[in-house]
């Protein structure tokens, strides 16, 4: 009788399966609600390289994950906490907690061919070596990061952004946290929403000490605090575009009123300011208006509506649109999606389908997105 192993979906799988193409590497294993340390024990982790991303990474590529651990506030630009959709040391997303004189010590960044772009910043000054509970989530085209003093219940994230540069890749923990204790969790949450929407020019050079970033008003005092700093997230930010769109998500911790100061700064530069839409149809209308001016946008109307309104149902919509676009429609990153184990793609799509079936709002859009899931599952990949 053949030896048997028990996989984590409670099925017994013969090691000497008659189909010789079924190797250990192709067998399913637990990939969510699990610690990176456990994955290390079963041989499902590896190490990243380079000073920017020395990290413990999953061996396999994934699309949607949340990482959670305790993170330490660093003293320079290189204290990354989590890394996501890793395509190499100079191509990935990561989140940072550090202490630099900018009132922006919590950031989401992307690295593309070594060039750095800030995708979101929290207007906060942190104390070096202080620790926080930190989480970083990438799902669909949305990136989210949490920072809290206590073990959170995973409500609204601190900052969010939208980006479509990387569609899949290993996830992991960097220096600045206890990598082995990092938990890998399923994604799902509301977002903070927008208090203002601004058109901004591009600042920075792309260097690590001078990343590409929105050009905003600054009011630095004592070489320490920026009194005009606000919490913001970018929507499909590109340094090649003359202007970009950001959503402001929070005010200044030292001097309230920074949101209005940024609004006035934007208007003085002859750029546009938008009042956040009050509902889904208004958000979609604004997206369609702006899409004409930003043809590089790959993320769709539901990603835009989610970043503005923050509704959990819109997170599901944008996540499904991501899979439909990459596997059926434009297939821009199809080669990246093919790196994800097939059983993992199916598991995630079925999970989204079950969640969406319980939705009772925006019923017409719900049904459209259910049909998108069914089409992807029928076609395969």
C-alpha positions in Angstrom: 0.0 0.0 0.0 1.5 3.4 -0.9 2.7 5.8 1.7 0.2 8.6 2.3 0.5 12.3 3.3 -2.3 14.4 4.7 -2.7 17.8 3.0 -4.2 20.8 4.6 -7.6 20.5 2.9 -8.0 17.1 4.7 -7.5 15.0 1.6 -5.2 12.0 1.6 -2.9 12.1 -1.4 -0.6 9.1 -2.3 3.0 10.1 -2.6 3.5 7.6 -5.5 0.6 8.9 -7.4 0.3 7.1 -10.8 0.3 10.4 -12.6 4.0 11.2 -12.4 3.4 14.8 -13.2 1.8 15.2 -9.8 4.9 16.1 -7.7 5.2 17.3 -4.2 5.7 20.8 -5.5 2.3 20.7 -7.1 0.4 19.5 -4.1 -1.7 22.1 -2.2 -0.7 23.3 1.2 -2.0 25.9 3.7 -1.3 29.4 2.3 -3.5 31.6 4.5 -4.0 31.9 8.2 -0.5 30.6 8.7 2.9 31.9 10.0 5.9 32.4 7.7 7.8 30.4 10.2 5.6 27.4 9.6 6.0 27.7 5.9 9.8 27.7 6.5 9.5 24.4 8.4 7.8 22.7 5.4 10.2 24.2 2.9 7.9 26.8 1.4 10.1 30.0 2.0 13.2 31.5 0.6 15.3 34.6 1.1 15.3 37.8 -0.9 18.4 39.9 -1.4 19.7 43.4 -1.6 19.6 46.0 1.1 16.1 47.1 0.1 14.5 43.7 0.5 16.5 41.3 2.7 13.5 39.3 3.6 11.9 35.9 4.2 9.7 35.2 1.3 7.1 32.6 0.2 8.5 30.3 -2.5 5.3 30.4 -4.5 3.8 33.5 -6.1 0.4 34.8 -4.9 -1.9 37.6 -5.9 -4.0 38.6 -2.8 -2.6 38.5 0.7 -2.4 40.4 4.0 0.8 40.3 6.2 0.7 41.1 9.9 3.4 41.3 12.5 5.0 43.7 15.0 7.2 46.3 13.2 10.0 48.5 14.4 10.4 52.1 13.5 13.7 52.5 11.7 16.1 55.5 11.6 16.7 55.7 7.9 15.2 55.1 4.4 15.9 51.4 4.3 13.7 50.0 7.1 11.1 48.1 5.1 8.6 46.0 7.0 6.7 43.9 4.5 7.2 43.1 0.9 4.5 42.0 -1.7 4.4 40.7 -5.2 8.2 40.4 -5.3 9.6 40.2 -8.8 13.2 40.7 -7.6 15.1 43.1 -5.3 14.5 46.1 -7.6 10.9 45.2 -8.6 8.3 44.9 -5.9 5.9 46.6 -3.4 6.9 47.3 0.2 5.7 49.2 3.2 8.0 51.2 5.6 7.9 52.6 9.1 10.8 55.0 9.7 11.8 58.3 11.3 12.7 60.9 8.8 12.1 64.7 9.0 9.0 64.7 6.7 5.9 64.0 8.9 5.5 61.0 6.6 7.0 58.1 8.6 4.6 55.4 7.3 4.7 54.7 3.6 3.7 52.3 0.8 6.2 52.2 -2.0 6.9 50.4 -5.3 10.3 49.7 -6.7 10.5 49.4 -10.5 13.8 48.7 -12.1 15.4 50.3 -9.0 13.4 53.5 -9.2 11.3 54.3 -6.2 7.8 55.7 -6.1 5.8 56.6 -3.0 2.3 55.4 -3.5 0.8 56.4 -0.1 2.0 58.3 3.0 0.6 58.7 6.5 1.1 62.2 8.0 2.7 61.0 11.2 6.0 61.4 13.1 7.2 58.2 14.8 9.8 57.6 17.4 12.8 55.5 16.4 12.8 51.9 17.6 9.1 52.1 18.8 7.1 49.1 17.7 3.6 48.9 16.3 1.3 46.2 15.0 1.6 46.6 11.2 -0.2 45.0 8.3 0.2 45.2 4.6 -2.3 44.0 2.1 -2.4 43.8 -1.6 -5.6 42.6 -3.3 -6.5 43.1 -6.9 -5.2 46.6 -7.8 -5.4 47.9 -4.2 -2.6 48.3 -1.6 -3.4 49.0 2.1 -1.3 49.4 5.2 -2.3 49.5 8.9 -0.3 50.9 11.8 -1.7 50.6 15.4 -0.5 50.5 19.0 -2.4 47.3 19.8 -3.4 44.1 18.1 -6.1 45.3 15.7 -9.4 43.9 14.6 -8.6 44.9 11.0 -11.0 47.7 10.5 -10.1 50.6 8.2 -6.5 50.7 7.1 -4.4 53.7 7.7 -3.4 54.4 4.1 -4.4 53.0 0.7 -3.4 53.3 -2.9 -4.1 51.8 -6.3 -1.4 50.5 -8.6 -1.2 47.9 -11.4 2.5 47.5 -11.9 2.8 44.0 -10.4 0.1 41.4 -10.5 1.6 38.5 -8.5 4.8 37.4 -6.8 6.1 36.1 -3.4 5.0 37.9 -0.2 7.2 38.2 2.9 8.6 40.1 5.8 11.7 42.3 5.8 14.2 43.5 8.4 12.3 45.7 10.9 10.0 42.9 11.9 10.1 39.3 13.3 9.9 37.6 10.0 9.1 34.1 11.2 6.2 35.4 13.4 4.5 37.2 10.5 1.1 35.9 9.8 -0.3 35.5 6.3 -4.0 36.3 6.3 -6.8 36.5 3.7 -7.5 40.0 2.4 -10.8 41.9 2.9 -11.6 45.3 4.5 -13.2 48.7 4.0 -10.9 51.6 3.1 -10.6 55.1 4.8 -12.2 56.9 1.8 -11.3 60.3 0.5 -11.8 63.8 2.1 -10.4 65.5 -1.1 -9.3 64.5 -4.6 -6.4 66.5 -6.1 -4.6 66.6 -9.4 -0.8 66.8 -8.7 2.4 67.2 -10.5 5.3 64.8 -10.1 8.2 65.5 -7.7 11.4 63.6 -7.0 14.0 61.8 -9.0 13.2 58.1 -8.2 16.2 57.7 -6.0 15.6 56.0 -2.6 16.3 59.2 -0.8 14.3 61.2 -3.3 11.4 59.0 -4.6 8.9 59.9 -7.2 6.0 61.4 -5.3 3.2 64.0 -5.7 4.4 67.6 -5.6 2.6 69.0 -2.5 2.8 72.1 -0.4 5.4 71.8 2.4 5.9 73.9 5.6 8.9 72.4 7.4 9.7 73.7 10.9 12.9 73.0 12.9 14.0 70.6 10.1 11.7 68.1 11.7 8.0 68.6 11.0 6.1 69.3 7.8 2.9 71.2 9.0 1.3 70.8 5.5 1.8 67.0 5.4 -1.4 65.1 4.9 -2.2 61.4 4.6 -2.7 60.5 0.9 -2.9 57.6 -1.5 -2.2 57.7 -5.2 -4.3 56.3 -8.0 -2.2 54.7 -10.8 0.7 57.1 -10.2 3.1 57.4 -13.1 6.2 59.6 -13.2 5.8 59.7 -17.0 2.5 61.4 -16.7 2.6 65.3 -16.3 0.0 65.1 -13.6 -1.6 62.4 -11.5 -4.6 61.9 -9.2 -4.3 61.4 -5.4 -6.9 61.1 -2.7 -6.3 62.8 0.6 -7.3 60.5 3.5 -6.3 62.4 6.7 -5.2 65.7 8.2 -1.9 66.9 9.8 -1.2 65.7 13.3 0.6 68.9 14.4 -1.5 71.6 12.7 -5.0 70.8 11.5 -6.2 72.4 8.3 -3.5 70.9 6.1 -6.1 69.4 3.8 -7.4 72.8 2.9 -3.9 74.2 2.6 -3.2 71.5 0.0 -6.4 72.3 -1.8 -5.4 75.9 -2.0 -1.9 75.0 -3.1 -3.3 72.9 -5.9 -5.6 75.6 -7.2 -2.7 78.2 -7.2 -0.8 75.9 -9.5 -3.8 75.8 -11.9 -4.6 72.1 -11.2 -7.9 70.5 -10.4 -9.6 69.8 -7.1 -12.6 67.5 -6.9 -15.1 67.1 -4.1 -15.3 63.4 -3.3 -18.4 61.7 -4.8 -21.2 60.8 -2.4 -22.1 57.5 -4.0 -21.2 54.8 -6.5 -22.7 56.4 -9.6 -21.0 59.7 -9.0 -17.7 58.0 -8.5 -18.0 56.0 -11.7 -18.9 59.2 -13.6 -15.8 61.0 -12.2 -13.7 58.0 -13.2 -14.9 58.1 -16.7 -14.3 61.8 -17.0 -10.7 61.5 -15.7 -9.9 58.4 -17.7 -9.8 60.5 -20.8 -7.0 62.6 -19.3 -5.1 59.6 -17.9 -5.0 56.9 -20.6 -2.3 55.0 -18.8 -4.8 53.9 -16.1 -5.3 50.2 -16.1 -7.3 49.9 -12.9 -11.0 50.3 -13.5 -14.0 52.3 -12.2 -14.5 50.0 -9.2 -10.9 50.4 -8.1 -11.4 54.2 -8.3 -14.8 54.0 -6.5 -13.3 51.9 -3.7 -10.4 54.2 -3.0 -12.8 57.2 -2.8 -15.8 55.6 -1.0 -14.1 52.8 0.9 -17.0 50.4 0.8 -16.2 46.7 1.3 -18.4 45.6 -1.6 -16.3 47.7 -3.9 -13.2 46.0 -2.7 -14.7 42.7 -4.0 -15.7 44.3 -7.3 -12.2 45.7 -7.9 -10.6 42.4 -6.9 -12.8 40.5 -9.4 -12.1 43.0 -12.1 -8.4 42.5 -11.6 -8.7 38.7 -12.3 -11.1 39.3 -15.2 -8.8 41.8 -16.8 -5.6 39.8 -16.3 -7.0 36.5 -17.4 -9.7 37.4 -19.9 -9.8 41.0 -21.0 -6.5 42.9 -21.6 -4.2 40.1 -20.1 -1.5 42.8 -19.5 0.2 40.7 -16.8 -0.9 37.2 -17.9 2.6 35.9 -17.6 2.7 37.0 -14.0 -0.6 35.3 -13.2 0.6 32.1 -14.7 3.3 31.9 -12.0 0.6 31.5 -9.4 -0.3 27.8 -8.6 -3.6 27.0 -10.5 -5.2 25.6 -7.3 -4.5 28.9 -5.6 -6.2 31.0 -8.3 -9.2 28.7 -8.2 -9.4 28.9 -4.4 -9.2 32.7 -4.4 -11.9 33.1 -7.1 -14.2 30.7 -5.4 -13.7 32.6 -2.1 -14.6 35.9 -3.8 -17.7 34.2 -5.4 -19.0 33.0 -2.1 -18.5 36.3 -0.4 -20.1 38.2 -3.3 -23.2 35.9 -3.2 -24.0 37.2 0.2 -24.0 40.9 -0.9 -27.4 42.6 -0.9 -26.4 46.0 -2.3 -25.6 47.2 -5.8 -27.3 44.1 -7.0 -26.9 44.7 -10.7 -23.2 45.2 -10.3 -23.0 42.2 -8.0 -24.5 40.0 -10.7 -22.2 41.4 -13.4 -19.2 40.5 -11.2 -20.5 37.1 -10.4 -20.8 36.4 -14.1 -17.2 37.6 -14.5 -16.0 35.0 -12.0 -18.0 32.3 -13.7 -16.5 33.1 -17.0 -12.9 33.1 -15.6 -13.5 29.7 -13.9 -15.0 28.3 -17.1 -12.2 29.5 -19.3 -9.4 28.6 -17.0 -5.9 29.8 -17.3 
